[in-house]
Amino acid sequence: MRWVDTEKGAFVISRLISQTGADLRSFGLETRDDPRVLARLWPALDSMLTLPERESLLQAVRES
């Protein structure tokens, strides 16, 4: 969520929250992955991000 907030802003996070039904603002480095949330989150991100943005996001996920 840090990448989304930094690169896309709070509005995109609000859209993701409304699309996934998850409190994404409470996610942090110590938050465990919930497969149900991820199953809704990745398709939503795919529809909102360009290919270069998705690649940048995936790189940030790999590095964390």
Helices and strands as residue ranges (DSSP letters): H 2-7, H 10-20, G 24-26, H 35-48, H 51-63
